[in-house]
Amino acid sequence: MAKIPIALQLYSVREDCAKDFIGTIKAVSEMGYEGVEFAGYYNLTAKEIKKILDDFNLKVAGSHLGINTLLGDELKKTVEFNSILGNKFLIVPALPPEYTRTKEGWLKVAELMSEISEKVKPYGMRVGYHNHDIEFKPIDGEIPWDIFFQNTSKDVIMQLDIGNAVHGSADPIEILKKYPGRAITVHLKEFPFSAPAIGEGEVKWEEIFKLCETIGGTEWYIVEYETPGKPPLESVKRCIENLRMMGK
């Protein structure tokens, strides 16, 4: 089985990043994370961020971006910024209601994401979509997740958020089996959300890791976690410690 590196979605420690970006990145590196995924850039330029990451030996595992940043003239700016950053994974973490209310909306955005995928391919980049729970609530008897991923190019990344999927009453194990080779980056989130850290809830991590490391095509595990009532940096430290104990 492939050894998959572990990154942290910086949304987990967003308040720390806003107060002290360099100090937070240093702490994340010292915990043993090998990369980070962005959800905002804290008013820093791509060159500034790249230098900070290089200083602490961290790679970029992706960035969460609004779909508007991938359309029209904005796409060129997004590609330029992420080229400097060294990021090849452009992930949409949510969609406006006009895309998610109906089957037609999901089909429209599936076509749109496939088109964007072709546009960024020459730059060595890929686009993807990250779930919450609405993707697993049926529309006219069909599951939006399936409507979307059965109608996108195979190049569109399925960023499966494990905890969010379970929250939506979906089975992440079955999803990984159904879409082999598409889970290029996977969000590790425990369920219930009140669990102290990854590995301390109900998720069947051993089976999920086995699928990611055999048929999933997974290149990054990405921790996204905050224990309610606990300082975020404590939560994400406990998560990676637990993952190391699981052999990750």
Secondary structure by P-SEA (a helix, b strand, c coil): ccbbbbbbccccaaaaaaacaaaaaaaaaaacccbbbbcccccccaaaaaaaaaaacccccbbbbccccccaaaaaaaaaaaaaacccbbbbccccccccccaaaaaaaaaaaaaaaaaacccccccccccccccccccccccaaaaaaacccccccccccaaaaaaacccaaaaaaacccccccccccccccccccccccccaaaaaaaaaaccccccbbbbbbbcccccaaaaaaaaaaaaaaacc
